[in-house]
Amino acid sequence: MKLTLIKKIQESKDIYTFVFAPENPIIWKAGQHIFLNIPHENPDARGEIRHFTISSAPFKKDLFITTKFDFEKGSSFKKALLKLNQGDSIEGFNLGGNFMIKDLKAKYVFIAGGIGITPYRSILMDLADEDRLPDIILFYCGKPEGFIFTDILDEIKKKYERLLVHFVIEPQLINGEIIKEKVPDLDDRIFYISGPMGMVKIVEEILLKLNIGKSNIVKDYFPGYD
Ligand SMILES: Cc1cc2nc3c(=O)[nH]c(=O)nc-3n(C[C@H](O)[C@H](O)[C@H](O)COP(=O)(O)OP(=O)(O)OC[C@H]3O[C@@H](n4cnc5c(N)ncnc54)[C@H](O)[C@@H]3O)c2cc1C
């Protein structure tokens, strides 16, 4: 599908959101991702295609992609993405993924590592819009300068007491003690983890040590950052 860039939003020093208008209306579920193809000159070994979570909620119609840039050592793909101008078109394909909320009666813990906040933006906005937000505890882990979407989180928190947000600020890393302290009903919750691959693996191990069953852990790995 053809996606046309409408605008770029700078979220932090090195994080941008790209707002694309799809040529034809597209249907997706909050938390899903899409592949983007950006043909460019002299692509590096990582190539011209990447996965991205759609950070907008489906009711938005426009497709938001939010990503982080390493301005010195970044890939040729990210350079080409950053160079896109308003009105430029690229190709999006293979929309899909299972990082979605299926049971609105269940209670959840969402754990985001840095840029891994992207699917939660979509999911929380979607659930809040339809007044279906279940009981959610969100841990947002990372460096203070990398926390984005805090205005949206504040807005949803104000409306729904059943959303709790805990920031875990580096050098503090999330660990079993923090999770146990903030989540007294561990065994009654489904855990979602999203972020760079290494972080997701470490957090999964922490959860397994807390005796959370594998079937109650849902993961979204972002490769390429470790
Ligand atoms: C389901 C899914 C959803 C995802 N959602 C998102 C999302 O919402 N937002 C997001 O930002 N990412 C997301 N990703 C990850 C995304 O697809 C990229 O892998 C990631 O952004 C890294 O991009 P990049 O490879 O262009 O590297 P860059 O971001 O440009 O660079 C990251 C680091 O990789 C190293 N590097 C860069 N280029 C090379 C190279 N050619 N060879 C060796 N090392 C290199 C550098 O050290 C650099 O610091 C998702 C991935 C999956 C699978």
The ligand as an SDF file (V2000), in Angstrom:
LIG
                    3D

 53 58  0  0  0  0  0  0  0  0999 V2000
    7.5490   -6.3540   15.4150 C   0  0  0  0  0  0  0  0  0  0  0  0
    8.5490   -5.2370   15.4090 C   0  0  0  0  0  0  0  0  0  0  0  0
    8.1450   -3.9560   15.7330 C   0  0  0  0  0  0  0  0  0  0  0  0
    9.0780   -2.9110   15.7550 C   0  0  0  0  0  0  0  0  0  0  0  0
    8.6510   -1.6550   16.0830 N   0  0  0  0  0  0  0  0  0  0  0  0
    9.5530   -0.6400   16.1420 C   0  0  0  0  0  0  0  0  0  0  0  0
    9.1470    0.6780   16.5040 C   0  0  0  0  0  0  0  0  0  0  0  0
    7.9680    0.9550   16.7610 O   0  0  0  0  0  0  0  0  0  0  0  0
   10.0880    1.6310   16.5600 N   0  0  0  0  0  0  0  0  0  0  0  0
   11.4120    1.3680   16.2860 C   0  0  0  0  0  0  0  0  0  0  0  0
   12.2250    2.2870   16.3680 O   0  0  0  0  0  0  0  0  0  0  0  0
   11.8160    0.1480   15.9370 N   0  0  0  0  0  0  0  0  0  0  0  0
   10.9240   -0.8670   15.8530 C   0  0  0  0  0  0  0  0  0  0  0  0
   11.3340   -2.1230   15.4890 N   0  0  0  0  0  0  0  0  0  0  0  0
   12.7580   -2.3320   15.1690 C   0  0  0  0  0  0  0  0  0  0  0  0
   13.0690   -1.8280   13.7550 C   0  0  0  0  0  0  0  0  0  0  0  0
   12.5500   -2.7140   12.7930 O   0  0  0  0  0  0  0  0  0  0  0  0
   14.5920   -1.6830   13.5450 C   0  0  0  0  0  0  0  0  0  0  0  0
   15.1790   -2.9590   13.6340 O   0  0  0  0  0  0  0  0  0  0  0  0
   15.2220   -0.7540   14.5730 C   0  0  0  0  0  0  0  0  0  0  0  0
   14.5530    0.4860   14.5530 O   0  0  0  0  0  0  0  0  0  0  0  0
   16.7080   -0.5430   14.2570 C   0  0  0  0  0  0  0  0  0  0  0  0
   16.7960    0.1150   13.0310 O   0  0  0  0  0  0  0  0  0  0  0  0
   18.0940    0.0680   12.1050 P   0  0  0  0  0  0  0  0  0  0  0  0
   18.4760   -1.3450   11.8160 O   0  0  0  0  0  0  0  0  0  0  0  0
   17.7830    0.9100   10.9270 O   0  0  0  0  0  0  0  0  0  0  0  0
   19.2580    0.6510   12.9910 O   0  0  0  0  0  0  0  0  0  0  0  0
   19.4990    2.1390   13.5650 P   0  0  0  0  0  0  0  0  0  0  0  0
   18.3480    2.5090   14.4310 O   0  0  0  0  0  0  0  0  0  0  0  0
   19.8770    3.0910   12.4960 O   0  0  0  0  0  0  0  0  0  0  0  0
   20.7750    1.8830   14.4410 O   0  0  0  0  0  0  0  0  0  0  0  0
   20.7270    1.1850   15.6810 C   0  0  0  0  0  0  0  0  0  0  0  0
   22.1570    0.7260   16.0140 C   0  0  0  0  0  0  0  0  0  0  0  0
   22.5250   -0.3480   15.1350 O   0  0  0  0  0  0  0  0  0  0  0  0
   23.8800   -0.2010   14.6900 C   0  0  0  0  0  0  0  0  0  0  0  0
   23.8680   -0.2330   13.2080 N   0  0  0  0  0  0  0  0  0  0  0  0
   23.1860    0.5910   12.3740 C   0  0  0  0  0  0  0  0  0  0  0  0
   23.3610    0.2080   11.0940 N   0  0  0  0  0  0  0  0  0  0  0  0
   24.1520   -0.8830   11.1170 C   0  0  0  0  0  0  0  0  0  0  0  0
   24.6690   -1.7480   10.1170 C   0  0  0  0  0  0  0  0  0  0  0  0
   24.4210   -1.5700    8.8260 N   0  0  0  0  0  0  0  0  0  0  0  0
   25.4380   -2.7970   10.5110 N   0  0  0  0  0  0  0  0  0  0  0  0
   25.7050   -3.0020   11.8170 C   0  0  0  0  0  0  0  0  0  0  0  0
   25.2390   -2.2210   12.8110 N   0  0  0  0  0  0  0  0  0  0  0  0
   24.4750   -1.1720   12.4760 C   0  0  0  0  0  0  0  0  0  0  0  0
   24.4050    1.1000   15.2540 C   0  0  0  0  0  0  0  0  0  0  0  0
   25.2640    0.7930   16.3370 O   0  0  0  0  0  0  0  0  0  0  0  0
   23.2030    1.8370   15.7740 C   0  0  0  0  0  0  0  0  0  0  0  0
   23.4390    2.5020   16.9790 O   0  0  0  0  0  0  0  0  0  0  0  0
   10.4340   -3.1660   15.4410 C   0  0  0  0  0  0  0  0  0  0  0  0
   10.8190   -4.4560   15.0810 C   0  0  0  0  0  0  0  0  0  0  0  0
    9.9000   -5.4820   15.0600 C   0  0  0  0  0  0  0  0  0  0  0  0
   10.3520   -6.8510   14.6600 C   0  0  0  0  0  0  0  0  0  0  0  0
  1  2  1  0
  2  3  1  0
  2 52  2  0
  3  4  2  0
  4  5  1  0
  4 50  1  0
  5  6  2  0
  6  7  1  0
  6 13  1  0
  7  8  2  0
  7  9  1  0
  9 10  1  0
 10 11  2  0
 10 12  1  0
 12 13  2  0
 13 14  1  0
 14 15  1  0
 14 50  1  0
 15 16  1  0
 16 17  1  0
 16 18  1  0
 18 19  1  0
 18 20  1  0
 20 21  1  0
 20 22  1  0
 22 23  1  0
 23 24  1  0
 24 25  2  0
 24 26  1  0
 24 27  1  0
 27 28  1  0
 28 29  2  0
 28 30  1  0
 28 31  1  0
 31 32  1  0
 32 33  1  0
 33 34  1  0
 33 48  1  0
 34 35  1  0
 35 36  1  0
 35 46  1  0
 36 37  1  0
 36 45  1  0
 37 38  2  0
 38 39  1  0
 39 40  1  0
 39 45  2  0
 40 41  1  0
 40 42  2  0
 42 43  1  0
 43 44  2  0
 44 45  1  0
 46 47  1  0
 46 48  1  0
 48 49  1  0
 50 51  2  0
 51 52  1  0
 52 53  1  0
M  END
$$$$
